[in-house]
Amino acid sequence: MDFIDVGFGNYVARSRIVAVASPDSLPVRRLVQDAKSVNRVIDVSCGKKTKSVILTDSEHVILSALDTFEISGSLNGGAA
């Protein structure tokens, strides 16, 4: 199983990631709020500003302090 770094020593399985989105849009903010209401949010930003939202195939939502470009770069095989 291959993992990618999502910041502060936290890793997510590459095969489980469905999408990486910016937290700035209203639909993504609604998605995060809905996931919080059913306890499916994992916040790995360690108190920093959330710069990306990672959606998984298990319907978990991961909040990361890394930029979406850094995470997508890691997903595409490059080191971010």
BASERO-202210 format. One record per atom (N, C-alpha, C): residue number from 1; residue in one letter; atom name; x negated, y negated, z negated. Coordinates in Angstrom, 2 decimals. Atoms other than C-alpha are relative to their C-alpha. Example, Ala and Ser with C-alpha at 12.3 -4.5 7.8 and 13.67 -1.06 7.14 Angstrom:
<nodes>
k / r / a / c1 / c2 / c3
1 / a / N / -0.89 / 1.19 / 0.00
1 / a / CA / -12.30 / 4.50 / -7.80
1 / a / C / -0.90 / -1.20 / 0.00
2 / s / N / 0.82 / 1.19 / 0.06
2 / s / CA / -13.67 / 1.06 / -7.14
2 / s / C / 0.77 / -1.09 / -0.73
</nodes>
This chain:
<nodes>
k / r / a / c1 / c2 / c3
1 / m / N / -0.85 / 1.18 / 0.00
1 / m / CA / 0.00 / 0.00 / 0.00
1 / m / C / -0.89 / -1.23 / 0.00
2 / d / N / 0.79 / 1.21 / -0.18
2 / d / CA / -1.33 / -3.41 / 1.01
2 / d / C / 0.68 / -1.16 / -0.74
3 / f / N / -0.53 / 1.12 / 0.78
3 / f / CA / -0.90 / -6.45 / -1.26
3 / f / C / -0.56 / -1.32 / 0.49
4 / i / N / 0.51 / 1.34 / -0.28
4 / i / CA / -1.20 / -10.20 / -0.70
4 / i / C / 0.06 / -0.82 / -1.28
5 / d / N / 0.08 / 0.88 / 1.16
5 / d / CA / -2.14 / -12.83 / -3.26
5 / d / C / 1.05 / -1.10 / 0.13
6 / v / N / -1.00 / 1.07 / -0.01
6 / v / CA / 0.74 / -15.18 / -4.16
6 / v / C / -0.33 / -1.06 / -1.03
7 / g / N / 0.47 / 1.03 / 0.91
7 / g / CA / -1.28 / -17.25 / -6.61
7 / g / C / -0.15 / 0.45 / -1.43
8 / f / N / 0.26 / -0.21 / 1.42
8 / f / CA / -2.71 / -17.12 / -10.12
8 / f / C / -0.13 / 1.48 / -0.36
9 / g / N / 0.24 / -1.41 / 0.28
9 / g / CA / -3.70 / -13.46 / -9.88
9 / g / C / 1.21 / 0.89 / 0.15
10 / n / N / -1.21 / -0.79 / -0.23
10 / n / CA / -0.26 / -12.25 / -8.82
10 / n / C / 0.02 / 0.48 / 1.45
11 / y / N / 0.00 / -0.61 / -1.31
11 / y / CA / 0.24 / -9.94 / -5.85
11 / y / C / 1.37 / 0.58 / 0.32
12 / v / N / -1.26 / -0.56 / -0.48
12 / v / CA / 3.20 / -8.78 / -3.75
12 / v / C / -0.35 / 0.97 / 1.13
13 / a / N / 0.21 / -0.97 / -1.08
13 / a / CA / 3.37 / -5.72 / -1.49
13 / a / C / 0.39 / -0.62 / 1.34
14 / r / N / -0.20 / 0.61 / -1.31
14 / r / CA / 3.04 / -6.93 / 2.09
14 / r / C / 1.21 / 0.60 / 0.72
15 / s / N / -1.09 / -0.68 / -0.72
15 / s / CA / 5.55 / -4.36 / 3.39
15 / s / C / 1.38 / -0.35 / -0.55
16 / r / N / -1.29 / 0.33 / 0.62
16 / r / CA / 8.29 / -5.61 / 1.01
16 / r / C / 0.46 / -1.41 / 0.32
17 / i / N / -0.35 / 1.40 / -0.27
17 / i / CA / 8.24 / -9.26 / 2.17
17 / i / C / 0.82 / -0.09 / 1.28
18 / v / N / -0.89 / 0.20 / -1.14
18 / v / CA / 11.10 / -10.23 / 4.47
18 / v / C / -0.23 / -1.38 / 0.60
19 / a / N / 0.15 / 1.37 / -0.50
19 / a / CA / 10.58 / -14.02 / 4.71
19 / a / C / -0.75 / -0.85 / -1.02
20 / v / N / 0.64 / 1.02 / 0.83
20 / v / CA / 8.55 / -16.93 / 3.38
20 / v / C / 0.60 / -1.33 / 0.43
21 / a / N / -0.70 / 1.24 / -0.34
21 / a / CA / 10.42 / -20.24 / 3.20
21 / a / C / -0.46 / -1.14 / -0.90
22 / s / N / 0.26 / 1.20 / 0.78
22 / s / CA / 9.91 / -23.78 / 2.00
22 / s / C / 1.17 / -0.24 / -0.95
23 / p / N / -1.08 / 0.20 / 0.97
23 / p / CA / 11.90 / -24.63 / -1.14
23 / p / C / 0.74 / -1.33 / 0.17
24 / d / N / -0.55 / 1.34 / -0.16
24 / d / CA / 12.86 / -28.06 / 0.23
24 / d / C / 1.41 / -0.03 / 0.58
25 / s / N / -1.31 / 0.05 / -0.64
25 / s / CA / 15.98 / -27.12 / 2.20
25 / s / C / 1.11 / 0.40 / -0.97
26 / l / N / -1.14 / -0.28 / 0.86
26 / l / CA / 19.40 / -26.98 / 0.60
26 / l / C / 0.41 / 1.47 / 0.01
27 / p / N / -0.35 / -1.42 / 0.03
27 / p / CA / 20.19 / -23.40 / 1.73
27 / p / C / -0.96 / 0.86 / -0.83
28 / v / N / 0.98 / -0.76 / 0.78
28 / v / CA / 16.97 / -22.10 / 0.15
28 / v / C / 0.19 / -0.30 / -1.49
29 / r / N / -0.26 / 0.33 / 1.40
29 / r / CA / 17.69 / -23.98 / -3.08
29 / r / C / 1.24 / 0.72 / -0.52
30 / r / N / -1.21 / -0.74 / 0.38
30 / r / CA / 21.17 / -22.41 / -3.14
30 / r / C / -0.32 / 1.48 / -0.20
31 / l / N / 0.40 / -1.40 / 0.10
31 / l / CA / 19.62 / -18.99 / -2.54
31 / l / C / -0.72 / 0.26 / -1.31
32 / v / N / 0.73 / -0.15 / 1.26
32 / v / CA / 17.28 / -19.49 / -5.50
32 / v / C / 0.96 / -0.08 / -1.18
33 / q / N / -0.96 / 0.12 / 1.09
33 / q / CA / 20.15 / -20.62 / -7.75
33 / q / C / 0.88 / 1.25 / -0.11
34 / d / N / -0.80 / -1.23 / 0.02
34 / d / CA / 22.26 / -17.61 / -6.74
34 / d / C / -0.81 / 1.17 / -0.55
35 / a / N / 0.86 / -1.07 / 0.50
35 / a / CA / 19.32 / -15.28 / -7.42
35 / a / C / -0.25 / -0.15 / -1.49
36 / k / N / 0.17 / 0.22 / 1.44
36 / k / CA / 18.80 / -16.89 / -10.84
36 / k / C / 1.21 / 0.48 / -0.77
37 / s / N / -1.22 / -0.39 / 0.71
37 / s / CA / 22.41 / -16.20 / -11.74
37 / s / C / 0.12 / 1.52 / -0.16
38 / v / N / -0.02 / -1.46 / 0.13
38 / v / CA / 21.89 / -12.45 / -11.18
38 / v / C / -1.37 / 0.56 / -0.42
39 / n / N / 1.32 / -0.39 / 0.53
39 / n / CA / 18.35 / -12.37 / -12.68
39 / n / C / -0.88 / 0.71 / 1.02
40 / r / N / 0.85 / -0.57 / -1.04
40 / r / CA / 16.51 / -11.66 / -9.43
40 / r / C / -1.12 / -0.96 / 0.43
41 / v / N / 1.08 / 0.96 / -0.31
41 / v / CA / 14.01 / -14.56 / -9.53
41 / v / C / -1.23 / 0.38 / -0.80
42 / i / N / 1.29 / -0.22 / 0.65
42 / i / CA / 10.34 / -13.97 / -10.29
42 / i / C / -0.82 / -1.25 / 0.26
43 / d / N / 0.73 / 1.26 / -0.13
43 / d / CA / 8.50 / -17.23 / -10.96
43 / d / C / -1.47 / 0.25 / -0.32
44 / v / N / 1.44 / -0.20 / 0.19
44 / v / CA / 4.74 / -16.83 / -10.45
44 / v / C / -0.76 / -1.30 / 0.23
45 / s / N / 0.64 / 1.29 / -0.24
45 / s / CA / 4.04 / -20.55 / -10.11
45 / s / C / -0.76 / -0.50 / -1.23
46 / c / N / 0.72 / 0.33 / 1.24
46 / c / CA / 2.74 / -20.75 / -13.71
46 / c / C / 0.16 / -1.47 / -0.39
47 / g / N / -0.28 / 1.37 / 0.40
47 / g / CA / 4.37 / -24.12 / -14.35
47 / g / C / -0.33 / -1.05 / 1.04
48 / k / N / 0.31 / 0.93 / -1.08
48 / k / CA / 3.14 / -25.70 / -11.12
48 / k / C / 1.24 / -0.21 / 0.87
49 / k / N / -1.10 / 0.24 / -0.92
49 / k / CA / 5.40 / -27.12 / -8.42
49 / k / C / 0.14 / 1.18 / 0.97
50 / t / N / -0.27 / -1.08 / -0.93
50 / t / CA / 7.04 / -24.42 / -6.30
50 / t / C / -0.16 / -0.52 / 1.43
51 / k / N / 0.24 / 0.41 / -1.38
51 / k / CA / 5.73 / -24.73 / -2.73
51 / k / C / 0.48 / 1.01 / 1.01
52 / s / N / -0.53 / -1.00 / -0.92
52 / s / CA / 7.07 / -21.50 / -1.25
52 / s / C / 0.91 / 0.96 / -0.74
53 / v / N / -0.95 / -0.97 / 0.51
53 / v / CA / 9.90 / -19.05 / -1.75
53 / v / C / -0.16 / 1.25 / 0.85
54 / i / N / 0.21 / -1.27 / -0.70
54 / i / CA / 9.26 / -15.40 / -0.86
54 / i / C / 1.22 / 0.88 / -0.24
55 / l / N / -1.17 / -0.88 / 0.08
55 / l / CA / 12.23 / -13.15 / -0.10
55 / l / C / -0.45 / 1.42 / 0.27
56 / t / N / 0.40 / -1.40 / -0.15
56 / t / CA / 11.84 / -9.39 / -0.50
56 / t / C / 1.18 / 0.85 / 0.45
57 / d / N / -1.05 / -0.91 / -0.45
57 / d / CA / 13.77 / -6.43 / 0.83
57 / d / C / 0.85 / 0.53 / -1.15
58 / s / N / -0.79 / -0.42 / 1.17
58 / s / CA / 14.97 / -5.64 / -2.72
58 / s / C / 0.86 / -1.15 / -0.53
59 / e / N / -0.79 / 1.19 / 0.33
59 / e / CA / 16.74 / -9.06 / -2.79
59 / e / C / -0.56 / -0.79 / -1.18
60 / h / N / 0.66 / 0.84 / 0.99
60 / h / CA / 14.24 / -10.48 / -5.28
60 / h / C / -0.52 / -1.26 / 0.69
61 / v / N / 0.50 / 1.28 / -0.49
61 / v / CA / 13.18 / -14.09 / -4.85
61 / v / C / -1.21 / -0.37 / -0.85
62 / i / N / 1.24 / 0.31 / 0.70
62 / i / CA / 9.59 / -14.97 / -5.75
62 / i / C / -0.37 / -1.44 / 0.28
63 / l / N / 0.38 / 1.41 / -0.11
63 / l / CA / 8.63 / -18.59 / -6.43
63 / l / C / -1.50 / -0.11 / -0.19
64 / s / N / 1.45 / 0.09 / 0.04
64 / s / CA / 4.99 / -19.39 / -5.70
64 / s / C / -0.47 / -1.44 / 0.13
65 / a / N / 0.60 / 1.32 / -0.09
65 / a / CA / 2.77 / -22.44 / -6.08
65 / a / C / -0.89 / -0.13 / 1.24
66 / l / N / 0.78 / 0.07 / -1.24
66 / l / CA / 0.89 / -21.54 / -2.88
66 / l / C / 0.87 / -0.54 / 1.12
67 / d / N / -0.70 / 0.55 / -1.16
67 / d / CA / 1.83 / -23.32 / 0.33
67 / d / C / 0.46 / 1.13 / 0.93
68 / t / N / -0.51 / -1.01 / -0.91
68 / t / CA / 3.87 / -21.42 / 2.91
68 / t / C / -1.03 / 0.39 / 1.06
69 / f / N / 1.02 / -0.29 / -1.00
69 / f / CA / 0.98 / -21.68 / 5.39
69 / f / C / -1.06 / 0.96 / -0.55
70 / e / N / 0.98 / -0.90 / 0.61
70 / e / CA / -1.40 / -19.97 / 2.96
70 / e / C / 0.54 / 1.42 / -0.08
71 / i / N / -0.60 / -1.33 / 0.13
71 / i / CA / 0.99 / -17.09 / 2.36
71 / i / C / 0.20 / 0.63 / 1.37
72 / s / N / -0.19 / -0.56 / -1.34
72 / s / CA / 1.85 / -16.67 / 6.04
72 / s / C / -1.34 / 0.37 / 0.63
73 / g / N / 1.34 / -0.35 / -0.48
73 / g / CA / -1.86 / -16.70 / 6.84
73 / g / C / -0.46 / 1.33 / -0.56
74 / s / N / 0.35 / -1.28 / 0.60
74 / s / CA / -2.37 / -13.85 / 4.40
74 / s / C / 0.82 / 1.14 / 0.60
75 / l / N / -0.86 / -1.04 / -0.61
75 / l / CA / 0.57 / -11.96 / 5.91
75 / l / C / -0.48 / 0.37 / 1.39
76 / n / N / 0.48 / -0.25 / -1.36
76 / n / CA / -0.95 / -12.30 / 9.38
76 / n / C / -1.39 / 0.60 / 0.04
77 / g / N / 1.28 / -0.69 / 0.02
77 / g / CA / -4.17 / -10.67 / 8.24
77 / g / C / -1.18 / -0.87 / -0.36
78 / g / N / 1.11 / 0.88 / 0.35
78 / g / CA / -6.31 / -13.73 / 7.58
78 / g / C / -0.05 / -0.26 / -1.48
79 / a / N / 0.13 / 0.35 / 1.42
79 / a / CA / -7.64 / -14.68 / 4.19
79 / a / C / 0.33 / -1.46 / -0.15
80 / a / N / -0.43 / 1.39 / 0.19
80 / a / CA / -5.96 / -17.84 / 2.96
80 / a / C / -0.86 / -0.70 / -1.00
</nodes>
